[in-house]
Amino acid sequence: MKKGIIMEVRSKYVIVLTADGSFEKAVVADHDATIGKEVRYEPYVSRPQFPSKFSIQAKFLVIATVLAFFIVTTINLIEDTETYAYVNVEINPSFEIKVNRDLEVHEVTALNKEAEPLARELNQSEKTLKEMLNDIISSCESEEMIKQGKRALIGVSYADHQEGGITNSIKEYFQSYNTDWQVVTFRVPGEVREQAVENRTSMNKQFASIIQSGDEKILENIGIDEEKREMIHAFYDTTTKPKEMIIEVDIN
């Protein structure tokens, strides 16, 4: 260590007079040392400081980067969880599947007691709609929940009156992978799903009840022909033998 006499005391260092008559910034071990006292010291090394203008720009850049990341992440999260359509799968257990625009499933809801144990399992991992349908079909077959045979009624209701080709995607899945299943797929108007929610029933059953009501005015607005009405009615009528075909009901 060097020796010097304290000439001035600053907040972070002291200024000492050295033996050769020069002044130097110093750090002393004795924090109680006063002006005029000879002390041992280490040279004070100051940390480099950026100009204030650079600091402001750097801070602004960091804030802007964090904000942009937050906005992008939030938008992606909203898009991933935003419901594009509701898919009601009715076999014996009844499920409502919420999918986003990419047909990725973000929630499965049990609509009856038979579906409750399966719904808890199905919500454990992220899947596409086709993967979820495959899991539901496989689970129902293994759990022997197909008391009425391999029949499924699948209704699709688009959120905010949007329209897409989900029924075609479902139809392709069954034609390719589950050819021994008899499936009716159809689009359910948004107002029918709203009625189902109010009545605490599945939108497929609500839709079937409208068909069975025989109200021609309502049926005309739905735009479904007689043959297609019978296919949906037969699903809930165990005394009627279903036709062995896969059909998509196109509602205009």
C-alpha positions as CSV (number, residue, x, y, z in Angstrom):
1,M,0.0,0.0,0.0
2,K,1.0,3.6,-0.6
3,K,1.1,6.3,2.0
4,G,-0.3,9.8,1.8
5,I,-1.9,12.7,3.7
6,I,-5.6,13.2,3.3
7,M,-6.3,16.6,1.8
8,E,-10.0,16.3,0.9
9,V,-12.8,13.8,1.7
10,R,-15.3,12.9,-1.0
11,S,-18.3,10.4,-0.9
12,K,-16.6,7.6,-2.7
13,Y,-12.9,8.4,-2.3
14,V,-10.4,10.8,-0.7
15,I,-7.7,13.0,-2.2
16,V,-4.3,12.4,-0.7
17,L,-1.0,14.2,-1.0
18,T,1.8,11.8,-1.9
19,A,5.4,11.8,-0.8
20,D,6.5,13.2,-4.2
21,G,4.0,16.1,-3.9
22,S,1.3,14.9,-6.3
23,F,-2.4,14.5,-5.6
24,E,-4.2,11.2,-6.1
25,K,-7.7,9.8,-5.6
26,A,-7.5,7.0,-3.0
27,V,-9.5,4.5,-1.1
28,V,-8.5,4.1,2.6
29,A,-9.3,1.3,5.0
30,D,-9.9,3.7,7.9
31,H,-13.3,5.3,7.1
32,D,-12.9,7.6,10.1
33,A,-9.7,9.2,8.8
34,T,-9.9,13.0,8.7
35,I,-8.2,15.7,6.7
36,G,-4.5,16.1,7.6
37,K,-4.1,12.4,8.7
38,E,-1.5,10.2,7.1
39,V,-3.0,7.0,5.9
40,R,-2.3,3.9,3.9
41,Y,-4.4,3.8,0.7
42,E,-5.1,2.0,-2.5
43,P,-5.6,4.0,-5.7
44,Y,-9.2,4.7,-6.5
45,V,-10.4,3.2,-9.8
46,S,-13.5,4.8,-11.2
47,R,-16.0,2.8,-13.3
48,P,-16.5,4.0,-16.9
49,Q,-19.7,6.0,-17.3
50,F,-21.7,6.3,-20.5
51,P,-22.9,9.7,-21.6
52,S,-26.4,10.5,-20.3
53,K,-27.7,10.6,-23.9
54,F,-26.5,7.1,-24.5
55,S,-28.0,5.9,-21.2
56,I,-31.5,7.3,-22.1
57,Q,-31.3,5.7,-25.6
58,A,-30.2,2.4,-24.1
59,K,-33.0,2.4,-21.5
60,F,-35.6,3.3,-24.2
61,L,-34.3,0.4,-26.4
62,V,-34.6,-2.1,-23.5
63,I,-38.1,-0.9,-22.6
64,A,-39.2,-1.0,-26.3
65,T,-37.8,-4.5,-26.7
66,V,-39.5,-5.9,-23.6
67,L,-42.8,-4.2,-24.6
68,A,-42.6,-5.6,-28.1
69,F,-41.9,-9.1,-26.7
70,F,-44.9,-8.8,-24.3
71,I,-47.2,-7.6,-27.1
72,V,-46.2,-10.4,-29.5
73,T,-46.5,-13.0,-26.7
74,T,-49.9,-11.7,-25.6
75,I,-51.2,-11.7,-29.2
76,N,-50.0,-15.3,-29.8
77,L,-51.5,-16.4,-26.5
78,I,-54.9,-14.8,-27.4
79,E,-54.8,-16.4,-30.9
80,D,-54.0,-19.8,-29.4
81,T,-56.9,-19.7,-26.9
82,E,-59.4,-17.7,-28.9
83,T,-62.4,-20.0,-29.8
84,Y,-63.0,-20.2,-33.5
85,A,-65.6,-23.0,-33.3
86,Y,-67.4,-25.3,-30.9
87,V,-67.5,-29.0,-31.9
88,N,-70.1,-31.1,-30.1
89,V,-69.2,-34.8,-30.3
90,E,-72.2,-37.0,-29.3
91,I,-71.7,-40.8,-29.0
92,N,-72.9,-41.9,-25.7
93,P,-70.6,-39.6,-23.8
94,S,-71.1,-36.1,-25.0
95,F,-68.2,-33.6,-25.4
96,E,-67.9,-29.9,-26.4
97,I,-64.5,-29.2,-28.0
98,K,-63.2,-25.6,-28.4
99,V,-60.8,-25.1,-31.2
100,N,-58.9,-22.1,-32.5
101,R,-58.5,-21.1,-36.1
102,D,-55.7,-23.6,-36.6
103,L,-58.0,-26.3,-35.4
104,E,-55.9,-26.8,-32.2
105,V,-57.9,-27.8,-29.2
106,H,-57.7,-25.6,-26.1
107,E,-60.5,-27.0,-24.0
108,V,-62.7,-30.1,-23.8
109,T,-65.9,-30.0,-21.7
110,A,-68.0,-33.0,-20.6
111,L,-71.7,-32.5,-21.4
112,N,-72.9,-35.5,-19.5
113,K,-71.8,-37.8,-16.7
114,E,-70.4,-40.5,-19.0
115,A,-68.0,-37.9,-20.5
116,E,-66.6,-36.5,-17.2
117,P,-63.8,-39.0,-16.5
118,L,-62.7,-39.0,-20.2
119,A,-62.7,-35.1,-20.4
120,R,-60.3,-34.9,-17.4
121,E,-57.9,-37.1,-19.3
122,L,-58.4,-35.4,-22.7
123,N,-57.5,-32.0,-21.2
124,Q,-54.1,-33.1,-20.1
125,S,-52.3,-32.4,-23.4
126,E,-52.4,-30.1,-26.5
127,K,-53.8,-31.7,-29.6
128,T,-55.3,-30.9,-33.0
129,L,-59.0,-31.6,-33.6
130,K,-58.3,-34.8,-35.5
131,E,-56.0,-36.1,-32.8
132,M,-58.7,-35.3,-30.2
133,L,-61.4,-37.1,-32.2
134,N,-59.1,-40.1,-32.5
135,D,-58.6,-40.1,-28.7
136,I,-62.3,-39.8,-28.1
137,I,-63.2,-42.6,-30.5
138,S,-60.4,-44.9,-29.1
139,S,-61.5,-44.2,-25.5
140,C,-65.1,-44.9,-26.2
141,E,-64.3,-48.2,-27.9
142,S,-62.0,-49.3,-25.1
143,E,-64.4,-48.2,-22.4
144,E,-67.3,-49.9,-24.2
145,M,-69.3,-46.7,-24.3
146,I,-70.8,-47.4,-27.7
147,K,-74.1,-49.0,-26.5
148,Q,-75.9,-47.9,-29.6
149,G,-73.2,-49.0,-32.0
150,K,-70.4,-47.1,-33.6
151,R,-72.5,-44.0,-34.3
152,A,-71.5,-40.3,-33.7
153,L,-73.3,-37.1,-34.2
154,I,-70.9,-34.1,-34.6
155,G,-72.2,-30.6,-34.8
156,V,-70.0,-27.5,-35.5
157,S,-70.9,-24.0,-34.4
158,Y,-68.6,-21.2,-35.5
159,A,-68.0,-18.3,-33.0
160,D,-69.1,-14.8,-34.1
161,H,-70.9,-16.2,-37.2
162,Q,-67.6,-17.2,-38.8
163,E,-67.6,-20.0,-41.3
164,G,-65.0,-22.6,-42.3
165,G,-64.4,-26.2,-43.5
166,I,-64.3,-28.0,-40.1
167,T,-67.1,-30.4,-41.1
168,N,-65.1,-31.4,-44.2
169,S,-62.0,-32.0,-42.0
170,I,-64.1,-34.2,-39.6
171,K,-65.6,-36.1,-42.5
172,E,-62.1,-36.7,-44.0
173,Y,-60.9,-38.0,-40.7
174,F,-63.6,-40.7,-40.4
175,Q,-63.3,-41.7,-44.0
176,S,-59.6,-42.2,-43.7
177,Y,-59.2,-43.7,-40.2
178,N,-62.5,-44.9,-38.8
179,T,-64.4,-46.3,-41.8
180,D,-66.5,-48.6,-39.6
181,W,-68.2,-45.6,-37.8
182,Q,-71.4,-44.1,-38.9
183,V,-71.1,-40.3,-38.5
184,V,-73.3,-37.3,-39.3
185,T,-71.5,-34.0,-39.3
186,F,-73.3,-30.7,-39.6
187,R,-73.1,-27.0,-38.9
188,V,-75.2,-25.6,-36.0
189,P,-76.3,-22.0,-36.2
190,G,-75.0,-19.8,-33.5
191,E,-78.5,-19.0,-32.1
192,V,-79.1,-22.7,-31.7
193,R,-76.0,-23.1,-29.5
194,E,-77.1,-20.1,-27.5
195,Q,-80.4,-21.8,-26.8
196,A,-78.6,-25.0,-25.8
197,V,-76.5,-23.1,-23.3
198,E,-79.7,-21.5,-21.8
199,N,-81.4,-24.9,-21.7
200,R,-78.3,-26.6,-20.3
201,T,-78.1,-29.2,-23.0
202,S,-75.9,-30.0,-25.9
203,M,-76.3,-28.0,-29.1
204,N,-76.7,-31.3,-31.0
205,K,-79.7,-32.2,-28.9
206,Q,-81.1,-28.7,-29.2
207,F,-80.7,-28.9,-32.9
208,A,-82.4,-32.3,-33.0
209,S,-85.3,-31.0,-31.0
210,I,-85.8,-28.2,-33.4
211,I,-85.9,-30.6,-36.3
212,Q,-88.3,-32.9,-34.4
213,S,-90.6,-30.0,-33.6
214,G,-91.8,-30.0,-37.2
215,D,-92.0,-26.2,-37.3
216,E,-91.7,-25.6,-41.0
217,K,-90.8,-21.9,-40.6
218,I,-87.8,-22.7,-38.3
219,L,-86.8,-25.6,-40.5
220,E,-86.9,-23.5,-43.6
221,N,-84.6,-20.9,-42.0
222,I,-82.2,-23.7,-41.0
223,G,-82.2,-25.0,-44.5
224,I,-82.0,-28.8,-44.0
225,D,-83.7,-31.3,-46.2
226,E,-85.9,-34.2,-45.1
227,E,-83.3,-37.0,-45.5
228,K,-80.8,-35.1,-43.4
229,R,-83.5,-34.5,-40.7
230,E,-84.1,-38.2,-40.5
231,M,-80.4,-39.0,-40.1
232,I,-80.2,-36.7,-37.1
233,H,-83.5,-37.8,-35.6
234,A,-82.4,-41.5,-36.0
235,F,-79.4,-40.9,-33.8
236,Y,-81.6,-40.2,-30.7
237,D,-84.3,-42.7,-31.7
238,T,-83.0,-46.2,-30.8
239,T,-85.9,-47.9,-32.5
240,T,-84.7,-46.5,-35.9
241,K,-81.9,-48.3,-37.7
242,P,-79.4,-45.8,-38.9
243,K,-78.3,-45.7,-42.5
244,E,-74.8,-47.1,-43.0
245,M,-73.1,-44.0,-44.4
246,I,-71.1,-40.9,-43.5
247,I,-72.9,-37.7,-44.4
248,E,-72.1,-34.0,-44.1
249,V,-75.1,-31.8,-43.5
250,D,-74.5,-28.5,-45.3
251,I,-76.6,-25.7,-43.7
252,N,-76.7,-22.5,-45.7
